[in-house]
Structure formats: C-alpha cells, structure tokens
Amino acid sequence: MNREYLRWYSQRLHRTMEMLVFGHAGAKVLVFPTREGRFFEYEQLGIVASLADKLQAGHLQLYCIEGLAADSLYGFHHHPAERIRRHAALEDYILHEVLPLMAAKNPHDCTIVHGCSLGAFQAASLVFRHPHLFRKLVAFSGRYDLTMKVESFGDLFDGYYDDSVYFHTPTHFLPGLGADWRLDRLREIDIVLTIGDADPFLDNNRYLSRLLGEQNIRHQLHVWDGRAHRAGAWRKMAPLYV
C-alpha cells in the first residue's frame, strides 16, 4: 500500500503542517482526527488497515490531516472568540491548501470528508458550509452542536455566541438555510452518520437527522449497539460506510 508523508509551512496558519496519504488512486478521502488525535491517528487506531482492501484496489485514497483541536475548539487558554476564529482559519487552510494539493495529486472527481468524534463535527461543518466541493460525508460518533452540554461534555464556548459560532454549527444554521444555494447541493451529497445507542450524543444525532429530513436532504443514520465511541467500532464501520 502506498504511504506518503507530507510536510509544509502554512502561510495561513503560520505553522508547519503535516499529513499522511494512503493509497494511490480512487475517491479522495479527507480525514479529520479526534480531539486529541494527530495526522497519524487513523493509522495508529488500525482504521487504515481496516480499509486496506479498498486502498490497495485503488478505490480510495486517504489524506489524514491535523485537526489542531488543542489550539482551536479545545484551546481553553484562548477566549472563545479566538477559538472559533482559529477553527475558521483551519477551514481556510483546508480550502486553499489541502484541497488544491489533493486535486493536484489525484484527479478523481469524488472527494469524501470523514471524521470520528470531534473530527466528525469538523467534517460536517466543512461539508455543510461548502457542499459544492464534496460528494460524500461520513461522520462517526459526532456532536454537531458544541454549545450543548451532555454528561461530562460542556459548552466549548463557555456561553459565548456570535455569528461565527452560528455559521459553523450545523444544527444551528441548517434550519435557516431557506432557499440558500447550499440546500440544492446538500441534496446531491451522500451523507452517512453513525452513533452508538448508549452514546451521549445520540439525541444530537437524531436531531440533526430530523433537521436534514425537514430540509429534504437525503442521509443515513446508523445506530450501533452500545457506546460505539471507540476505535474498535470505528474499525468495523469504516469498510461499511467510507
């Protein structure tokens, strides 16, 4: 299996960024890590190995990036306004540095965005905001409203709220899209959500599913047994849905 390490200095983020690429051809998959994960997490968790057949056959090519959660959404040493600004800066980096790199390396017309846990939120936020750039979203065990409190998970913005938080939170801005051009694009995308029936984010996933249904956006919500918020479950999910 092809494995390639990439590293470059991002002028947008003012830091060196790293990436691992797996596979040689096929649909391009942009992969976000979990909150504490890095660009090599997907490989460490064995999820790359679970997709080995598809990668070797040239059906998929993975681009595993840094999520920078500790410096953005979970960067509690920053004011909440700065946290969401840094999250938006990561989005800008992806749009203007990562996606062009992916296109230059692989001309396939299908780009999938995928993530687990916090990575699922980052993936969904990106796709719902820029649906014209993608063909599929695969989100495992995500929380799609970072202002909500559930179990030990608190409001990541500490009560702070502004337009940027609103427009990066899928369950907040989806109901207000109205006749927005994004709706037509979202209706063309394959959207797959998975969650465990004992996961604290189950209700949030069902709420997102209901919002998508109300907007006539086709999607799949797969509810797994137990608290499927772990690598073992994700290894089983990946070959089924990615």
C-alpha positions in Angstrom: 0.0 0.0 0.0 1.3 3.5 -0.9 2.1 5.6 2.2 3.4 9.1 1.8 4.4 11.7 4.4 3.9 15.4 3.5 5.1 18.4 5.5 5.0 22.1 4.6 4.7 25.6 6.2 1.2 27.0 6.0 1.2 30.8 5.4 -2.5 30.8 6.6 -1.8 29.1 9.9 1.7 30.3 10.4 3.0 26.9 11.3 4.3 23.7 9.8 1.5 21.2 8.9 1.8 17.5 8.4 -0.2 14.9 6.5 -0.2 11.2 5.7 -1.5 9.9 2.4 -2.6 6.3 2.0 -3.4 4.7 -1.3 -2.6 5.6 -4.9 -5.9 6.3 -6.6 -9.7 6.4 -6.3 -12.1 8.7 -4.4 -10.2 11.1 -2.2 -11.0 11.0 1.5 -10.1 14.0 3.7 -9.8 12.6 7.2 -10.0 14.6 10.4 -8.6 13.1 13.6 -10.4 13.0 17.0 -9.9 15.8 19.6 -6.6 14.5 20.9 -5.5 12.8 17.7 -3.0 13.9 15.2 -2.5 13.2 11.5 -1.1 9.7 12.2 -4.0 8.7 14.5 -6.1 6.9 11.8 -3.1 4.6 11.1 -2.4 4.1 14.8 -6.0 3.1 15.6 -6.0 0.5 12.8 -8.6 2.2 10.7 -6.2 2.5 7.7 -5.7 -1.3 8.0 -9.4 -1.9 8.0 -9.6 -0.1 4.6 -6.5 -1.9 3.2 -8.5 -3.8 0.5 -10.1 -0.6 -0.8 -6.8 1.3 -0.7 -4.8 -1.4 -2.5 -7.5 -1.8 -5.1 -7.4 1.9 -5.9 -10.9 2.6 -4.7 -9.9 5.1 -2.0 -7.1 7.4 -1.2 -6.9 8.8 2.3 -5.5 12.3 3.2 -5.1 12.3 7.0 -4.6 15.9 8.3 -4.0 17.7 11.6 -7.2 18.8 13.4 -5.5 21.3 15.7 -8.2 21.0 18.3 -6.0 21.9 21.2 -5.3 25.2 19.7 -8.8 26.0 18.5 -12.0 24.4 19.7 -10.4 22.9 22.8 -7.9 25.7 23.3 -9.3 27.0 26.6 -6.3 29.2 27.1 -7.9 31.4 24.3 -11.0 33.5 24.5 -14.0 31.7 22.8 -14.0 34.3 20.0 -10.4 33.3 19.3 -11.2 29.6 19.4 -13.8 29.9 16.7 -11.5 32.2 14.7 -8.8 29.6 14.8 -11.3 26.9 13.8 -12.3 29.1 10.8 -8.6 29.5 10.0 -8.2 25.7 9.8 -11.1 25.7 7.4 -9.4 28.3 5.2 -6.2 26.2 5.3 -8.2 23.1 4.1 -10.0 25.0 1.3 -6.9 26.8 0.0 -4.0 24.5 0.7 -5.2 20.9 1.3 -7.9 20.6 -1.3 -5.7 22.0 -4.1 -2.9 19.6 -3.1 -5.4 16.7 -3.2 -6.6 17.8 -6.6 -3.1 18.1 -8.0 -2.2 14.6 -6.7 -5.4 12.8 -7.7 -7.8 14.0 -10.5 -10.7 11.7 -9.3 -13.9 13.7 -9.2 -15.2 12.4 -5.9 -14.0 13.9 -2.6 -15.3 12.4 0.7 -14.9 14.1 4.1 -14.7 11.8 7.1 -14.0 12.1 10.8 -14.6 10.5 14.2 -15.8 12.2 17.4 -14.7 15.9 17.2 -13.4 15.1 13.7 -17.0 14.2 12.8 -18.1 17.8 13.8 -15.2 19.3 11.8 -16.1 17.2 8.8 -19.8 18.0 8.9 -19.2 21.7 9.5 -16.9 21.8 6.4 -19.3 19.9 4.2 -22.5 21.7 5.2 -20.8 25.1 4.6 -19.2 24.1 1.3 -21.3 21.3 -0.2 -20.3 22.2 -3.8 -16.8 20.8 -3.1 -17.7 17.4 -1.9 -19.6 14.2 -2.9 -19.9 12.4 0.5 -19.8 13.0 4.3 -19.0 10.1 6.6 -19.2 11.1 10.3 -18.8 8.7 13.2 -19.8 9.4 16.8 -20.1 13.2 16.3 -21.5 16.0 18.4 -22.9 18.6 15.9 -23.6 21.4 18.5 -20.5 22.3 20.5 -22.6 24.7 22.6 -24.7 21.9 24.1 -24.0 20.2 27.5 -24.3 16.5 27.9 -22.7 14.3 30.5 -19.1 15.5 31.0 -19.1 17.4 27.7 -19.7 21.1 28.2 -20.3 24.1 26.1 -16.9 24.6 24.3 -17.5 28.4 24.0 -18.4 28.9 27.7 -21.7 30.7 26.9 -20.1 33.0 24.2 -22.0 33.2 21.0 -21.6 35.1 17.7 -22.3 34.8 14.0 -19.1 32.7 13.5 -20.3 30.1 16.1 -23.7 30.1 14.5 -22.4 29.6 10.9 -20.0 26.8 11.9 -22.6 24.8 13.9 -24.6 22.5 11.5 -27.6 22.1 13.8 -27.9 25.9 14.2 -27.6 27.2 10.6 -29.3 24.3 8.8 -32.9 25.3 9.8 -32.3 28.8 8.4 -30.9 27.9 5.0 -34.3 28.5 3.3 -33.7 29.0 -0.4 -30.0 29.1 0.0 -28.0 27.5 -2.8 -26.4 25.1 -0.3 -29.6 23.2 0.0 -29.6 22.0 -3.6 -26.0 21.0 -3.3 -26.6 19.2 0.0 -29.4 17.2 -1.5 -26.9 15.8 -4.0 -24.4 14.6 -1.4 -24.3 11.1 0.2 -24.4 11.8 4.0 -23.7 9.0 6.5 -23.9 9.4 10.2 -23.2 6.7 12.8 -23.7 6.7 16.6 -24.0 4.2 19.4 -27.3 3.7 21.2 -25.5 4.4 24.5 -23.5 7.3 23.2 -24.1 10.7 24.9 -24.5 12.3 21.5 -27.3 10.0 20.3 -30.1 12.6 20.8 -28.0 15.2 19.0 -27.5 12.9 16.0 -31.2 12.2 15.9 -31.9 15.9 16.0 -29.5 16.5 13.1 -31.2 13.7 11.2 -34.6 15.3 11.8 -33.3 18.7 10.5 -31.9 17.0 7.4 -35.2 15.3 6.8 -37.1 18.5 7.2 -34.9 20.1 4.5 -35.4 17.0 2.2 -31.7 16.2 2.4 -31.1 12.5 1.9 -29.0 10.9 4.5 -28.4 7.7 6.5 -28.3 7.5 10.3 -26.9 4.2 11.6 -27.3 3.5 15.3 -24.9 0.8 16.6 -25.2 -1.2 19.8 -23.7 0.2 22.9 -21.3 3.1 23.3 -19.7 2.8 19.8 -17.5 5.8 20.5 -14.2 3.9 20.2 -11.6 2.7 17.8 -12.9 -0.9 17.7 -16.3 0.2 16.5 -14.8 2.7 14.0 -12.6 -0.1 12.5 -15.8 -2.0 11.8 -17.7 1.0 10.5 -15.1 2.3 8.1 -15.2 -0.6 5.5 -19.0 -0.4 5.5 -19.6 3.3 5.1 -16.4 5.1 3.8 
